[in-house]
Amino acid sequence: MRFLIVNPSHISIYSNLKAVHNLKELKIWNKAIDLSIEVYKATADFPADERFGLVSQSRRAAVSIPSNIAEGAGRNSPKEFTNFLGIANGSSYELQTQLVISNRLNLLNDEKLDSLLKQIDELQKMNYSFQNTLLSKQI
């Protein structure tokens, strides 16, 4: 699918359970990496007493998203990839929750929260579409 690819000349193809792709070319993975960086920046100024609380939890959830996309991409079948996309999606909802809690505790301003939630929403939509594409390729 072209909307998932940064460079159309490197289109991901699944056939006979063999994956042919370049992880760096997956738009969903690149956007998830960008989100992780933004979460690290957004949590950098949280109070020191949140270092092992919301900071750690938010960062781990954020990093889990591209990490699971990558692990799924390295698997041998669309079914396995779909499973890891599901895990990545779960992490996106976990991150969404942690960011809302951070906002309600006045650790994260409304503008930054809205920006991050928009990125998460976009990733969730891309993930859903990608999962449906992979499910249609299963044997």
C-alpha positions as CSV (number, residue, x, y, z in Angstrom):
1,M,0.0,0.0,0.0
2,R,1.5,3.3,-1.0
3,F,0.3,5.3,2.0
4,L,2.5,3.2,4.2
5,I,5.6,3.7,2.2
6,V,8.0,6.7,2.4
7,N,9.5,6.0,-1.0
8,P,7.1,4.3,-3.5
9,S,10.0,2.6,-5.2
10,H,10.4,0.4,-2.1
11,I,6.9,-0.9,-1.8
12,S,6.4,-3.7,0.8
13,I,5.1,-6.9,-0.7
14,Y,3.9,-10.1,1.0
15,S,3.6,-13.3,-1.0
16,N,3.8,-16.9,0.1
17,L,4.5,-15.8,3.7
18,K,7.8,-14.1,2.7
19,A,8.3,-10.5,3.6
20,V,10.2,-8.2,1.2
21,H,10.6,-4.7,2.6
22,N,12.9,-2.1,4.1
23,L,11.8,-1.2,7.6
24,K,13.2,2.3,7.2
25,E,10.8,2.8,4.4
26,L,7.7,2.1,6.4
27,K,5.9,5.3,7.0
28,I,4.1,4.0,10.1
29,W,7.5,3.0,11.7
30,N,9.0,6.4,11.0
31,K,6.0,8.2,12.4
32,A,6.2,6.1,15.5
33,I,9.9,6.9,15.9
34,D,9.0,10.6,15.6
35,L,6.3,10.2,18.3
36,S,8.8,8.6,20.6
37,I,11.2,11.5,20.3
38,E,8.4,14.0,21.0
39,V,7.4,12.1,24.1
40,Y,11.0,12.1,25.4
41,K,11.1,15.9,24.8
42,A,7.7,16.4,26.4
43,T,8.6,14.5,29.6
44,A,12.1,16.0,30.0
45,D,10.8,18.7,32.3
46,F,8.6,16.6,34.5
47,P,9.5,16.7,38.2
48,A,12.2,14.4,39.4
49,D,9.8,12.5,41.6
50,E,8.0,11.3,38.3
51,R,11.3,9.9,36.9
52,F,10.2,6.3,37.8
53,G,6.5,7.0,37.4
54,L,4.9,8.8,34.4
55,V,8.2,9.7,32.7
56,S,9.4,6.1,32.6
57,Q,6.0,4.6,31.8
58,S,5.3,7.1,29.0
59,R,8.7,6.7,27.4
60,R,8.5,2.9,27.6
61,A,5.0,2.9,26.0
62,A,6.2,5.3,23.3
63,V,9.3,3.3,22.5
64,S,7.2,0.1,22.5
65,I,5.2,1.3,19.5
66,P,8.0,1.5,16.8
67,S,9.8,-1.5,18.5
68,N,6.8,-3.8,18.0
69,I,6.3,-2.5,14.5
70,A,9.9,-3.4,13.8
71,E,9.7,-6.8,15.4
72,G,6.6,-7.6,13.4
73,A,8.3,-6.5,10.2
74,G,11.0,-9.0,11.0
75,R,8.6,-11.9,11.3
76,N,7.9,-14.5,8.6
77,S,4.2,-14.0,8.0
78,P,1.5,-11.3,7.7
79,K,-0.3,-13.0,10.6
80,E,2.8,-12.6,12.9
81,F,3.2,-9.0,11.7
82,T,-0.4,-8.3,12.4
83,N,0.0,-9.6,15.9
84,F,2.9,-7.2,16.7
85,L,0.9,-4.3,15.1
86,G,-1.8,-5.2,17.6
87,I,0.7,-5.0,20.5
88,A,2.0,-1.6,19.1
89,N,-1.6,-0.4,19.0
90,G,-2.1,-1.4,22.7
91,S,1.0,0.6,23.6
92,S,-0.4,3.6,21.8
93,Y,-3.5,3.5,24.0
94,E,-1.4,3.1,27.1
95,L,0.6,6.1,26.1
96,Q,-2.5,8.1,25.3
97,T,-3.8,7.4,28.9
98,Q,-0.5,8.4,30.5
99,L,-0.4,11.6,28.6
100,V,-3.9,12.5,29.6
101,I,-3.0,11.8,33.3
102,S,0.1,14.0,32.9
103,N,-2.1,16.8,31.6
104,R,-4.6,16.5,34.4
105,L,-1.7,16.6,36.9
106,N,-0.6,19.8,35.1
107,L,2.7,18.2,34.1
108,L,1.9,18.6,30.4
109,N,0.2,21.6,28.9
110,D,-3.0,21.4,26.7
111,E,-1.2,22.4,23.5
112,K,1.5,19.7,23.8
113,L,-1.1,17.1,24.8
114,D,-3.2,17.9,21.8
115,S,-0.2,17.7,19.5
116,L,0.8,14.3,20.9
117,L,-2.8,12.9,20.9
118,K,-3.1,13.9,17.2
119,Q,0.1,12.0,16.4
120,I,-1.2,9.0,18.3
121,D,-4.6,9.1,16.6
122,E,-2.9,9.2,13.2
123,L,-0.7,6.2,14.1
124,Q,-3.7,4.3,15.4
125,K,-5.6,4.8,12.1
126,M,-2.5,3.8,10.1
127,N,-2.1,0.7,12.2
128,Y,-5.7,-0.3,11.8
129,S,-5.4,0.1,8.0
130,F,-2.1,-1.8,7.8
131,Q,-3.5,-4.6,9.9
132,N,-6.5,-4.9,7.6
133,T,-4.1,-5.0,4.6
134,L,-2.0,-7.7,6.2
135,L,-5.1,-9.7,7.2
136,S,-6.3,-9.7,3.6
137,K,-2.9,-11.1,2.5
138,Q,-3.1,-14.1,4.9
139,I,-3.4,-17.6,3.4
